Amino acid sequence: MGYNFLPCELDQLSLLPPALQDWLPEGDLAWFILDAVAQMNLAAITRTYRADGWGQAAYEPAMMVALLLYAYCLGERSSRRIERLCQRDVAFRVITANQGPDHTTMARFRQTHETELATLFTQVLRLCAEAGLVKVGVVALDGTKIKASAAPASNRTAETIAAEVARMLTEAQATDAAEERLSISSLKFLERLSWLFHAAFFVGAECGSACSASMVAMTCAIPAKPFTRLNCCSQ
């Protein structure tokens, strides 16, 4: 019995007539990264999954590695935005074989396998540098462009690539953390707004619509605490 991974068949025909291979030109960066990741040894990541086939099916590690690396190479660090790109962008849909993991899954995968990802990303980007990116034209790494005509050894040493990979992962972690804090703040605001309207409803029932309207206008002034009773009007 083998690993219980969700199938990720790039040769599978979609419900539409064209196959995934027809969605992108042959020399697209996405194909280069998929081919490069396919040559990597992912045993360090794969062994962390159950090998008996039990449990909920997981996304294929090779797909997750290729997805994050492709997004980071394009300068995209946010797991939430990557999630949206998996729904809207053709290259991202090709890499994920139309599966589209959510941002929580991507962030957890990066956090769990950060050390292994750093090694794999460095290996793949060294392949890009050694190939001169002849097939993909230009790839952006943290705002730095590598052109096909550039001599790889002159500006992409192993140390430089490793430093760029470390910066990629650090920025991704910081971006996700900032967006998570913003998301929590938004949820707290919505909870507070919900409490306000409930309070306005009860107060309005006792004192009339004028009081209810004034309560709504006080959204940012009312403390976020359980509703007991509000003094209003002449009460």
Secondary structure, DSSP 4 states (H G I P E B T S, - for coil): ----BPP--TT-B-SSSSBGGGSS-TT-HHHHHHHHHHTS--HHHHTTS-SSS-SS-B--HHHHHHHHHHHHHTT---HHHHHHHHHH-HHHHHHTTT----HHHHHHHHHHTHHHHHHHHHHHHHHHHHHTTTTT-EEEETTEEEETTS-HHHH--HHHHHHHHHHHHHHHHHHHHHHHHHHHHHHHHHHHHHHHHHHHHHHHHHH-HHHHHHHHTTTTTS-SS-------TT-
